[in-house]
């Protein structure tokens, strides 16, 4: 791709300042992990409530470490000081990497990405944490698509070691190198993949969910399937995993996968989560999914 002049020198510059747009489940987790591993991060939302939730989450995770004597209260204060909550784009000029983690809606993401592009320098790399939207599609309205790519974290961010770095058609080597460096600094393993529905992990995971759904349709008891997968050695079975991910999020992603790969992921394969979704059972987030959490 097209790169700014002298990028070979700039690529070695350490990642010193980051920002995350959207302070929800993912944004809060990304801010926590960045701060915990030593990179100051601005956490921007449009809503003070979002910011409070993001900070609460970071506080909770850090307090647990202090309780377990794995962190001193002084260090906890230092980590929290590295998170700078904000409702504005003031002082975004010299940020190295921005991670966009607003709601999974292409229109909202386009607006946010176009706006933030005008607030940063030409060396700032902008990454989207989208789980399903095409990176090439998100890049369409941007004036510097070479600086844009995907940085897909998994939930919960502090626990899941992998980050998928998604390279769009116009993404530069510079942008890929910067985001891989940031992922590594955050203590994550990065893999670089091309743009397609589901990227890599969800292309493996959603056919697995489809297999689960067909088993249930054929009469299997979902709890029995979960138990078998646990005995086989996985940390949790498919129904419980769906509850953790969020059934609403899961159903949305299944729709994207079915559209991208109709021959492999048609609607009949997603019946189990559809039934839960229609019954208003969204998983752990609202206390009921395949299982009840009240
Ligand atoms: P969420 O609903 O918890 O948080 C979204 C936040 O974005 C909210 O706080 C909201 O106020 C804020 N927001 C909305 N519009 C904004 C704007 N214009 N500027 C700044 N902030 C804005 O959502 P989430 O689950 O954290 O998901 C965020 C992104 O991460 C989505 O793209 C999602 O697909 C992706 N993702 C989610 C998961 C998951 O398991 N939840 C996993 C990987 C990736």
Boltz pocket constraint, residues with backbone or C-beta under 6 A from the ligand:
constraints:
  - pocket:
      binder: B
      contacts: [[A, 21], [A, 22], [A, 23], [A, 24], [A, 25], [A, 26], [A, 27], [A, 44], [A, 45], [A, 46], [A, 47], [A, 50], [A, 51], [A, 100], [A, 101], [A, 102], [A, 103], [A, 104], [A, 105], [A, 108], [A, 112], [A, 129], [A, 130], [A, 131], [A, 132], [A, 152], [A, 153], [A, 154], [A, 155], [A, 244], [A, 245], [A, 249]]
      max_distance: 6.0
